[in-house]
Amino acid sequence: MNKKDKAQKILTYLGSNGEDWIAADCSPSGKIAYIVNGIQRKIYTYTDCNLTDSSRVVAQAVIDADFDYGNCKNILKDEQDEKCVLKNWIIS
Protein backbone atom coordinates (compact mmCIF):
# COMPACT_ATOMS: atom_id res chain seq x y z
CA MET A 1 0.00 0.00 0.00
CA ASN A 2 1.44 3.39 -0.89
CA LYS A 3 1.59 6.35 1.51
CA LYS A 4 -1.38 8.14 0.00
CA ASP A 5 -3.61 5.05 0.28
CA LYS A 6 -2.47 4.43 3.85
CA ALA A 7 -3.12 8.05 4.81
CA GLN A 8 -6.60 7.87 3.30
CA LYS A 9 -7.41 4.68 5.23
CA ILE A 10 -6.26 6.28 8.47
CA LEU A 11 -8.30 9.42 7.78
CA THR A 12 -11.35 7.24 7.17
CA TYR A 13 -10.75 5.23 10.36
CA LEU A 14 -10.38 8.45 12.33
CA GLY A 15 -13.79 9.48 11.03
CA SER A 16 -12.87 12.43 8.86
CA ASN A 17 -15.70 11.57 6.42
CA GLY A 18 -14.77 14.46 4.16
CA GLU A 19 -14.80 16.92 7.05
CA ASP A 20 -12.04 19.48 7.16
CA TRP A 21 -10.79 18.96 10.75
CA ILE A 22 -7.88 16.83 9.55
CA ALA A 23 -5.68 16.52 6.48
CA ALA A 24 -2.72 14.33 5.58
CA ASP A 25 0.59 15.37 4.04
CA CYS A 26 2.50 12.49 2.46
CA SER A 27 5.54 14.52 1.44
CA PRO A 28 7.84 13.85 4.46
CA SER A 29 10.22 10.99 3.76
CA GLY A 30 9.25 7.82 5.64
CA LYS A 31 6.40 9.55 7.45
CA ILE A 32 2.88 10.83 7.05
CA ALA A 33 2.07 14.16 8.65
CA TYR A 34 -1.43 14.89 9.89
CA ILE A 35 -2.61 18.47 10.21
CA VAL A 36 -5.47 18.87 12.68
CA ASN A 37 -7.46 22.07 13.06
CA GLY A 38 -6.63 23.69 16.39
CA ILE A 39 -3.34 21.84 16.90
CA GLN A 40 -0.27 23.92 16.12
CA ARG A 41 2.14 21.09 15.37
CA LYS A 42 1.86 18.34 12.81
CA ILE A 43 1.32 14.80 14.05
CA TYR A 44 3.72 12.36 12.40
CA THR A 45 3.40 8.62 11.95
CA TYR A 46 5.96 6.37 10.32
CA THR A 47 4.95 4.72 7.08
CA ASP A 48 6.07 1.31 8.38
CA CYS A 49 3.66 1.50 11.36
CA ASN A 50 0.44 -0.47 10.95
CA LEU A 51 -2.90 1.27 10.43
CA THR A 52 -4.13 0.65 13.98
CA ASP A 53 -1.03 2.07 15.68
CA SER A 54 -0.93 5.07 13.36
CA SER A 55 -4.61 5.82 14.01
CA ARG A 56 -4.04 5.57 17.76
CA VAL A 57 -1.11 8.01 17.65
CA VAL A 58 -3.22 10.61 15.87
CA ALA A 59 -6.28 9.96 18.05
CA GLN A 60 -4.20 10.34 21.22
CA ALA A 61 -2.78 13.67 20.03
CA VAL A 62 -6.28 14.94 19.23
CA ILE A 63 -7.65 13.93 22.65
CA ASP A 64 -4.56 15.29 24.45
CA ALA A 65 -5.29 18.64 22.80
CA ASP A 66 -8.83 18.51 24.28
CA PHE A 67 -10.64 18.07 20.98
CA ASP A 68 -13.45 15.64 20.27
CA TYR A 69 -13.10 15.04 16.54
CA GLY A 70 -14.32 12.04 14.57
CA ASN A 71 -13.80 8.62 16.13
CA CYS A 72 -10.81 9.60 18.27
CA LYS A 73 -12.45 8.92 21.64
CA ASN A 74 -13.80 5.57 20.43
CA ILE A 75 -10.39 4.55 19.08
CA LEU A 76 -8.76 5.18 22.45
CA LYS A 77 -11.61 3.51 24.34
CA ASP A 78 -11.20 0.41 22.15
CA GLU A 79 -7.48 0.42 22.92
CA GLN A 80 -8.18 0.57 26.67
CA ASP A 81 -10.70 -2.28 26.35
CA GLU A 82 -8.11 -4.38 24.52
CA LYS A 83 -5.55 -3.73 27.26
CA CYS A 84 -8.05 -4.76 29.96
CA VAL A 85 -8.90 -7.99 28.15
CA LEU A 86 -5.23 -8.78 27.66
CA LYS A 87 -4.43 -8.00 31.29
CA ASN A 88 -7.29 -10.26 32.48
CA TRP A 89 -6.16 -13.02 30.12
CA ILE A 90 -2.60 -12.86 31.42
CA ILE A 91 -3.77 -12.95 35.06
CA SER A 92 -6.06 -15.96 34.48
C-alpha positions as CSV (number, residue, x, y, z in Angstrom):
1,M,0.0,0.0,0.0
2,N,1.4,3.4,-0.9
3,K,1.6,6.3,1.5
4,K,-1.4,8.1,0.0
5,D,-3.6,5.0,0.3
6,K,-2.5,4.4,3.8
7,A,-3.1,8.0,4.8
8,Q,-6.6,7.9,3.3
9,K,-7.4,4.7,5.2
10,I,-6.3,6.3,8.5
11,L,-8.3,9.4,7.8
12,T,-11.4,7.2,7.2
13,Y,-10.7,5.2,10.4
14,L,-10.4,8.5,12.3
15,G,-13.8,9.5,11.0
16,S,-12.9,12.4,8.9
17,N,-15.7,11.6,6.4
18,G,-14.8,14.5,4.2
19,E,-14.8,16.9,7.0
20,D,-12.0,19.5,7.2
21,W,-10.8,19.0,10.7
22,I,-7.9,16.8,9.6
23,A,-5.7,16.5,6.5
24,A,-2.7,14.3,5.6
25,D,0.6,15.4,4.0
26,C,2.5,12.5,2.5
27,S,5.5,14.5,1.4
28,P,7.8,13.8,4.5
29,S,10.2,11.0,3.8
30,G,9.2,7.8,5.6
31,K,6.4,9.6,7.5
32,I,2.9,10.8,7.0
33,A,2.1,14.2,8.6
34,Y,-1.4,14.9,9.9
35,I,-2.6,18.5,10.2
36,V,-5.5,18.9,12.7
37,N,-7.5,22.1,13.1
38,G,-6.6,23.7,16.4
39,I,-3.3,21.8,16.9
40,Q,-0.3,23.9,16.1
41,R,2.1,21.1,15.4
42,K,1.9,18.3,12.8
43,I,1.3,14.8,14.0
44,Y,3.7,12.4,12.4
45,T,3.4,8.6,11.9
46,Y,6.0,6.4,10.3
47,T,5.0,4.7,7.1
48,D,6.1,1.3,8.4
49,C,3.7,1.5,11.4
50,N,0.4,-0.5,11.0
51,L,-2.9,1.3,10.4
52,T,-4.1,0.7,14.0
53,D,-1.0,2.1,15.7
54,S,-0.9,5.1,13.4
55,S,-4.6,5.8,14.0
56,R,-4.0,5.6,17.8
57,V,-1.1,8.0,17.7
58,V,-3.2,10.6,15.9
59,A,-6.3,10.0,18.0
60,Q,-4.2,10.3,21.2
61,A,-2.8,13.7,20.0
62,V,-6.3,14.9,19.2
63,I,-7.6,13.9,22.6
64,D,-4.6,15.3,24.4
65,A,-5.3,18.6,22.8
66,D,-8.8,18.5,24.3
67,F,-10.6,18.1,21.0
68,D,-13.5,15.6,20.3
69,Y,-13.1,15.0,16.5
70,G,-14.3,12.0,14.6
71,N,-13.8,8.6,16.1
72,C,-10.8,9.6,18.3
73,K,-12.4,8.9,21.6
74,N,-13.8,5.6,20.4
75,I,-10.4,4.5,19.1
76,L,-8.8,5.2,22.4
77,K,-11.6,3.5,24.3
78,D,-11.2,0.4,22.2
79,E,-7.5,0.4,22.9
80,Q,-8.2,0.6,26.7
81,D,-10.7,-2.3,26.4
82,E,-8.1,-4.4,24.5
83,K,-5.5,-3.7,27.3
84,C,-8.1,-4.8,30.0
85,V,-8.9,-8.0,28.1
86,L,-5.2,-8.8,27.7
87,K,-4.4,-8.0,31.3
88,N,-7.3,-10.3,32.5
89,W,-6.2,-13.0,30.1
90,I,-2.6,-12.9,31.4
91,I,-3.8,-12.9,35.1
92,S,-6.1,-16.0,34.5
